[in-house]
Amino acid sequence: MKEEEINENSPEIKPNEKDGSDPKENTRSKIATLYLWCFFAVILLVFITGCCKDFGVDDYKDLILTVSGVLTGPLGFIVGYYFKASKE
């Protein structure tokens, strides 16, 4: 096959409208990533605090449940938003 025939038969590649060049989408993505890193940092901080203060298993459980109960709602919203956006 000649190169001309390949170019004529190959489909056109159109740029994706959601290629990430939108400044608002980039900002949302950065905020979501920052929230995720902060979520894990707070969980790590809970474990470090527990080690320093010699917490028992029940104390760890209570602290993790409290912290994750507060932070998991917004985390679920963020993850749900981005998985929904990736399907569209």
N, C-alpha and C positions, 0 to 999 in steps of 0.2 A: 504494500500500500504506500501510496505517496503521502507526503506530509500534508499536502493540500486536502486530500480526501479525509484524513483524520480530523483536521480542523473543521471541515464542513459537517462531519457526522457527530462530532463531540458536542455535548450540550453546553449551553452557556452557563457560566457560573456567576450567579448574581450575589452581590454582597448581602450578608445577613443584616436585617434591620436591628437585631439585638446583638451586635458584635461587641458591646461593652464600651462604645465610644461616647455614650450618653453620660454627661457629668453627674446627673442625678443618680443614675444607676451605679456609677462608680462610688459615689458617696455612700449610698445605701449598703453596698457591698463592704466597704471599709468599716462602717458602723457595725454591721453584723459580725464581721471578723473580729473586731475589737471586743464586742460583747462576748463572743465565744471564748476568746483568750482570757478575758476577765473572769468569766464563769469558772474556768478550770483553775485560774490563779486563786480564786476565793476558796475553792474546794481544797487546793493544796495548802492554803493558809490555815484552813480548819485543821488539817492533819498536823501541820507544824505546831499550831497552838496546842493541840492535844498532846503532842510529844513533850512539849516544854512543861506542861502543867500536869503530866502523868494522868491523863484521862483514862477511865475504864471503858469497856466496850459499850456499856449503856450510855455513857456521856458522849462518846463518838456518834452513836446512833442518833441520839437526840439532836446533836448539833448539825449533823449532816442532813437529817430530815428537815430541820428548820431552814437551813440555808438553801437546800435544793428546792424546798417548797416555795420559797420566795422567788428564786431565780429561774426555775424551770418553766414557768408560764410564759414569760417573754421569750425564752429560748425556743420553746415550741412554736410560738408565733413566727419568729424569725426563720426557723428551719422550714416550717410549712409554707411561708411566703416564697422562699427561694426554690423549693422543690416544685411548687405550683408554677412559678415563673419559668422554670427550666422545661416544663412539659409543653408550654404554649408555643 
